[in-house]
């Protein structure tokens, strides 16, 4: 008789026990994940020290590739991309020139550069919202290479150091305008204190004697593109900043901060409007004008006085098409950043709904359009305000929004504006109204003489 071997089973094993074992394994795995540090998001991402961010995908979907560098990478986020490698070679050329010059004048070596950056490495890493998977030497080399390239370029543009005759950055006219945009992209930054440390290390005796600051060199580099007077920029020679984008952005925020002080009337509690502000077409129907405000320190200064919104001129061009979205993205990401650009973008988004709204602002010389058609400007402005967090209660234009809405909702203003639009919108309508009035007066006189003849 053939015997069949049987596997001895544990006395209490069941399907239910197998399920419990799998659950236990899953729970152990979850416990491990709870203790693991973030792999992509930096542990410093929510701190005030964190200031260099990846732009949220929703903003990229709205504004396209304006957050990506076109010519030169700065920092880790776009380092090594194929289309940017040519300028990487040029960075080494500039670094070699700087090291050679400072070795002759100050006996500095590359080791001195690396030690300078090494002393701030830990704080520099905390400035990035993503974990940077580079070892210490590689990270510090990147900071030295990118930082010294920026400093050397700033010095050359300000004629502190001469350009070489065969330098392609001079001979090719298209390059420098792209640098102006690339250096002001949120994802394309290194901490400003790294630039300051390298600037102090390499500062020449001539620069010390003339009291040239890093901020002054930076503004001299960007001023041609932004068309800002030198005396205006002189105020910012010691301006504090997180990086270059923050430096230029901060210089455009009015010193007064415009904290909701658009009138001199006694303060009283006003109801916050349910909507932000109507479009220009609707505001004009209510008799509200839009006028140019001259001689102001920044285009962010907006006032409402005597039934008119007053706004300084703003140039809309390729530079602003890159700079403005990056300022809004920075304000949306940074925990301790004011929201001036976000507020202004929301204002423009509400004012400009159709091409005629843009056309009116161009006629009033508030928008100087080098961007394209009125439709292109309207599309750009509307994309700025899309998918951004906006708090009307804490914005610097809160009082303006309240006052404009109060004026708009006043029936007397609407009736008078309607009357003017009907009878005084053109010379012919005025003549027709005047003729009708004369006829009415003559009819009254004729009636009086008929009823009461002499």
C-alpha positions in Angstrom: 0.0 0.0 0.0 1.4 3.3 -1.1 1.7 6.0 1.5 1.1 9.7 0.7 3.2 12.2 2.4 1.2 15.1 3.9 2.5 18.5 4.9 1.7 19.2 8.5 -0.4 22.4 8.8 -0.2 24.8 11.8 -3.2 24.1 13.9 -4.8 27.6 13.7 -3.8 28.9 10.2 -6.7 30.3 8.1 -7.4 32.8 5.3 -8.3 35.3 8.0 -4.8 34.9 9.6 -3.1 35.4 6.2 -4.9 38.7 5.8 -3.8 39.9 9.2 -0.2 39.0 8.3 -0.4 41.1 5.1 -1.9 44.0 7.1 0.9 43.8 9.6 3.5 44.0 6.8 1.7 47.0 5.3 1.6 48.8 8.7 5.3 48.2 9.2 6.0 49.6 5.8 3.9 52.7 6.6 5.9 53.2 9.9 9.1 53.2 7.8 7.7 55.8 5.5 6.6 58.0 8.4 10.2 58.1 9.6 11.8 58.7 6.2 12.8 62.3 5.4 11.3 63.9 2.2 13.1 63.0 -0.9 11.9 65.7 -3.3 10.7 68.5 -1.0 13.3 70.1 1.1 12.8 70.1 4.9 13.3 73.9 4.8 10.6 74.4 2.2 8.1 76.0 4.6 10.7 78.2 6.4 11.3 81.9 5.7 14.8 81.1 4.7 13.5 79.1 1.7 13.2 81.5 -1.3 14.0 79.7 -4.5 11.2 77.5 -5.7 9.9 75.3 -8.5 7.0 77.1 -10.1 3.7 75.3 -9.6 2.5 73.4 -12.6 -0.8 75.3 -12.7 1.1 78.5 -13.3 3.3 76.9 -16.0 0.1 75.7 -17.7 -1.2 79.3 -17.7 2.0 81.2 -18.6 4.0 78.7 -20.6 7.8 78.6 -20.6 8.5 82.0 -19.1 9.9 80.4 -16.0 12.6 78.4 -17.9 16.0 79.9 -18.7 16.7 80.2 -22.5 20.5 80.9 -22.5 22.1 80.4 -19.1 21.4 78.3 -16.1 21.9 79.6 -12.6 21.7 77.2 -9.6 20.7 73.6 -9.6 17.2 73.3 -11.1 18.2 73.7 -14.8 21.9 72.7 -14.5 23.1 70.5 -17.3 20.3 71.0 -19.8 21.5 70.5 -23.3 20.4 73.8 -24.7 22.3 75.7 -21.9 25.7 73.8 -22.2 27.3 76.3 -24.5 27.1 79.1 -21.9 28.5 76.7 -19.3 31.8 76.7 -21.2 31.7 80.5 -21.2 31.3 80.6 -17.4 34.6 78.8 -17.0 36.2 81.4 -19.3 34.9 84.2 -17.1 35.9 82.4 -13.9 39.4 81.9 -15.2 39.7 85.7 -16.0 38.5 86.6 -12.5 40.8 84.1 -10.7 43.8 85.3 -12.7 43.0 88.9 -12.0 42.4 88.5 -8.3 45.5 86.2 -8.0 47.6 89.1 -9.4 46.1 91.8 -7.2 45.1 89.9 -4.1 46.9 86.6 -4.2 43.6 84.7 -4.2 43.3 81.1 -5.4 40.4 78.9 -6.4 40.7 77.3 -2.9 39.8 80.7 -1.4 36.7 80.9 -3.5 35.6 77.4 -2.5 36.3 78.1 1.2 34.2 81.3 1.0 31.2 79.4 -0.4 31.7 76.4 1.9 31.2 78.7 4.9 27.6 79.4 3.8 26.8 76.1 2.1 24.3 74.8 4.7 22.3 78.0 4.7 22.5 78.1 0.9 21.0 74.6 0.5 18.1 75.7 2.8 17.2 78.4 0.3 15.9 75.8 -2.2 12.5 74.2 -1.9 13.7 70.9 -3.4 16.4 68.7 -1.9 19.6 69.2 -3.9 21.3 65.8 -4.5 24.8 67.1 -5.0 27.8 66.4 -2.8 29.4 69.3 -1.0 32.2 69.9 -3.5 29.9 69.8 -6.5 27.4 72.1 -4.9 30.1 74.7 -3.9 31.7 74.5 -7.4 28.3 75.3 -8.9 27.9 78.3 -6.6 31.4 79.6 -7.4 31.0 79.1 -11.1 27.5 80.7 -11.4 28.2 83.4 -8.9 31.5 84.6 -10.4 30.0 84.5 -13.9 27.2 86.9 -12.7 29.6 89.2 -10.9 32.1 89.3 -13.8 29.3 90.1 -16.3 27.9 92.9 -14.0 31.4 94.4 -13.7 31.9 94.3 -17.5 28.5 95.9 -18.3 29.3 98.7 -15.7 32.8 99.1 -17.3 34.6 98.2 -14.0 36.3 95.5 -16.0 36.7 95.7 -19.8 35.1 93.3 -22.3 37.5 91.5 -24.5 37.1 92.4 -28.2 36.2 88.9 -29.3 33.8 88.2 -26.4 30.6 86.8 -28.0 28.5 88.4 -25.3 29.4 91.7 -26.9 29.6 90.7 -30.6 26.2 88.9 -30.6 23.6 91.6 -29.8 20.8 89.1 -28.9 22.6 87.5 -25.9 22.5 90.2 -23.2 18.7 90.8 -23.4 18.2 87.1 -22.8 20.6 87.3 -19.7 18.4 90.1 -18.4 15.4 87.8 -18.4 17.2 84.6 -17.4 18.7 86.2 -14.3 15.2 87.1 -13.1 13.5 83.7 -13.4 12.4 82.2 -10.1 13.8 78.7 -10.8 17.1 80.2 -12.0 18.6 81.8 -8.8 21.4 81.5 -6.3 21.1 83.1 -2.8 22.0 86.8 -2.8 24.3 86.3 0.3 26.4 83.9 -1.9 26.9 86.6 -4.5 27.7 89.1 -1.7 30.3 86.8 -0.2 32.0 86.3 -3.5 31.7 90.0 -4.3 33.4 91.0 -1.0 36.1 88.4 -1.6 36.9 89.7 -5.2 36.2 93.4 -4.6 39.0 95.5 -6.0 40.6 98.6 -4.3 39.0 100.8 -6.9 35.6 99.4 -6.1 36.1 100.0 -2.4 37.2 103.6 -3.0 34.2 104.4 -5.2 31.9 102.6 -2.7 30.3 100.5 -5.5 27.9 98.0 -4.1 26.7 94.7 -5.5 23.2 96.2 -5.7 24.5 99.1 -7.7 26.1 96.8 -10.2 23.0 94.7 -10.5 20.7 97.7 -11.2 23.2 99.1 -13.7 22.9 95.7 -15.5 19.1 95.7 -15.6 18.4 99.4 -16.0 18.7 99.5 -19.8 16.0 96.9 -20.1 13.7 98.4 -17.5 14.3 102.1 -18.4 14.7 103.5 -14.9 16.5 106.7 -14.1 19.8 106.4 -12.3 18.9 108.8 -9.5 15.9 106.6 -8.8 18.0 103.5 -8.5 20.6 105.2 -6.3 18.2 104.8 -3.4 18.6 101.0 -3.5 22.4 100.7 -3.3 22.1 98.8 0.1 18.7 97.1 -0.5 18.4 93.7 1.2 17.2 90.8 -1.0 16.9 87.0 -1.1 18.2 86.8 -4.7 18.3 88.9 -7.9 14.6 88.5 -8.7 13.7 89.6 -5.2 16.1 92.5 -5.5 14.5 94.0 -8.6 11.0 93.2 -7.4 11.6 94.9 -4.0 13.0 98.0 -5.7 9.6 98.4 -7.5 7.5 98.2 -4.3 6.7 101.8 -3.3 8.4 103.0 -0.1 5.1 104.1 1.3 3.8 100.5 0.8 0.5 102.2 -0.2 -1.2 100.6 2.7 -4.7 101.4 1.7 -4.4 105.2 2.1 -6.0 106.6 -1.1 -8.0 109.4 0.6 -7.7 111.8 3.5 -11.2 111.2 4.9 -11.6 109.9 8.5 -11.1 106.2 8.8 -14.3 104.2 9.1 -15.2 100.5 8.7 -16.1 99.8 5.1 -17.6 96.7 3.7 -15.3 94.7 1.5 -16.8 94.3 -2.0 -17.9 90.9 -3.1 -16.3 91.4 -6.4 -12.9 93.0 -6.8 -13.4 95.6 -9.5 -15.3 95.9 -12.8 -13.8 96.0 -16.3 -12.9 99.3 -17.8 -15.9 99.2 -20.2 -18.3 98.9 -17.2 -16.5 101.5 -15.1 -16.7 104.0 -18.0 -20.4 103.5 -18.2 -20.6 104.5 -14.6 -18.6 107.7 -15.3 -15.3 106.4 -13.9 -12.3 107.5 -15.9 -8.8 106.0 -16.1 -6.0 108.6 -16.1 -2.2 108.5 -16.3 -0.4 109.2 -13.0 2.9 110.9 -13.7 6.2 111.1 -11.7 5.5 108.2 -9.4 8.3 105.9 -8.1 6.6 102.7 -9.5 3.9 101.5 -11.7 2.4 99.7 -8.6 1.2 103.1 -7.3 -2.5 103.2 -8.1 -5.0 105.8 -6.7 -8.7 106.7 -7.0 -9.5 110.4 -6.8 -12.4 112.5 -8.0 -14.0 109.7 -9.9 -10.9 108.6 -11.7 -8.5 105.7 -11.3 -4.9 107.1 -11.7 -2.2 104.7 -12.9 1.4 105.3 -13.9 2.6 104.1 -17.3 3.8 100.5 -17.6 5.7 99.1 -20.5 4.5 95.7 -21.7 7.2 93.9 -23.7 9.1 90.7 -23.9 11.0 91.5 -20.7 7.9 92.3 -18.7 6.3 89.2 -20.2 8.9 87.2 -18.3 9.6 89.3 -15.3 6.1 89.9 -14.1 4.9 86.2 -14.0 8.1 85.3 -12.1 7.4 88.0 -9.5 3.8 86.7 -9.1 5.1 83.1 -8.8 7.6 84.2 -6.1 4.9 85.9 -4.1 2.7 82.9 -4.4 5.4 80.5 -3.1 7.3 82.5 -0.4 5.8 82.4 3.1 6.9 85.9 4.2 6.6 87.8 0.9 4.3 90.8 0.3 1.8 90.3 -2.5 2.1 93.6 -4.4 2.6 92.1 -7.9 -0.1 89.6 -7.3 -2.5 92.4 -6.3 -1.5 94.5 -9.3 -1.9 91.5 -11.7 -5.4 90.9 -10.3 -6.3 94.6 -10.8 -5.2 94.4 -14.5 -6.9 91.1 -15.0 -10.2 92.6 -13.8 -9.8 95.8 -15.7 -9.0 94.2 -19.1 -11.6 91.8 -20.3 -11.8 92.7 -24.0 -9.5 94.2 -26.6 -11.2 97.6 -26.3 -10.2 97.8 -22.6 -6.5 97.4 -23.6 -7.0 99.9 -26.5 -8.4 102.5 -24.0 -5.4 102.0 -21.6 -3.0 102.5 -24.6 -4.9 105.6 -25.6 -4.6 107.0 -22.1 -0.8 106.2 -22.3 -1.0 103.9 -19.3 0.1 100.8 -21.3 3.0 101.2 -23.6 2.6 98.2 -25.8 5.6 96.5 -27.4 4.2 93.0 -26.8 1.9 92.6 -29.8 -1.8 93.1 -30.6 -4.3 94.3 -28.0 -5.5 90.7 -28.0 -2.0 89.5 -27.1 -1.8 92.0 -24.2 -5.2 91.0 -22.9 -4.3 87.3 -23.0 -1.0 87.9 -21.2 -2.7 90.0 -18.4 -5.6 87.5 -18.0 -3.1 84.6 -17.6 -1.2 86.5 -14.9 -4.3 86.5 -12.7 -5.3 82.9 -13.4 -5.0 80.3 -10.6 -3.4 82.6 -8.1 -4.3 83.0 -4.4 -5.5 86.6 -3.7 -6.7 88.0 -0.4 -8.6 91.2 -0.9 -8.7 91.8 2.9 -4.9 92.1 3.1 -3.9 93.6 -0.2 -2.4 97.0 -0.6 -5.2 98.2 -2.9 -8.1 97.2 -0.7 -9.3 100.8 -0.1 -9.1 101.5 -3.8 -11.3 98.5 -4.6 -13.8 99.6 -1.9 -14.0 103.2 -3.1 -14.3 102.3 -6.8 -17.2 99.9 -6.1 -19.0 102.5 -3.9 -18.7 105.0 -6.7 -19.8 102.5 -9.3 -22.9 101.5 -7.2 -24.0 105.1 -6.7 -27.1 105.5 -9.0 -26.5 109.2 -9.3 -23.1 108.7 -10.9 -24.5 106.1 -13.3 -27.4 108.3 -14.4 -25.2 111.3 -15.0 -22.7 109.2 -16.9 -25.5 107.7 -19.0 -26.8 111.2 -19.8 -23.3 112.4 -20.8 -22.7 109.4 -23.0 -26.0 109.8 -24.7 -25.9 113.5 -25.4 -22.3 114.6 -25.2 -20.3 111.7 -26.4 -19.6 113.4 -29.8 -20.0 116.9 -31.3 -22.9 115.7 -33.4 -24.9 114.3 -30.5 -24.2 117.6 -28.6 -25.5 119.7 -31.5 -28.6 117.5 -31.8 -29.2 117.8 -28.1 -28.7 121.6 -28.2 -31.0 122.0 -31.2 -33.7 119.9 -29.4 -33.3 122.2 -26.3 -33.7 125.4 -28.5 -36.8 123.9 -30.1 -38.2 123.1 -26.7 -37.6 126.6 -25.5 -39.1 128.2 -28.6 -42.1 125.9 -28.3 -42.6 127.0 -24.7 -42.3 130.7 -25.7 -44.8 130.2 -28.5 -47.3 128.5 -26.2 -47.0 131.4 -23.7 -47.7 134.0 -26.4 -50.6 131.9 -27.6 -52.2 131.6 -24.2 -51.4 135.2 -23.1 -51.6 137.3 -26.3 -50.8 141.0 -26.0 
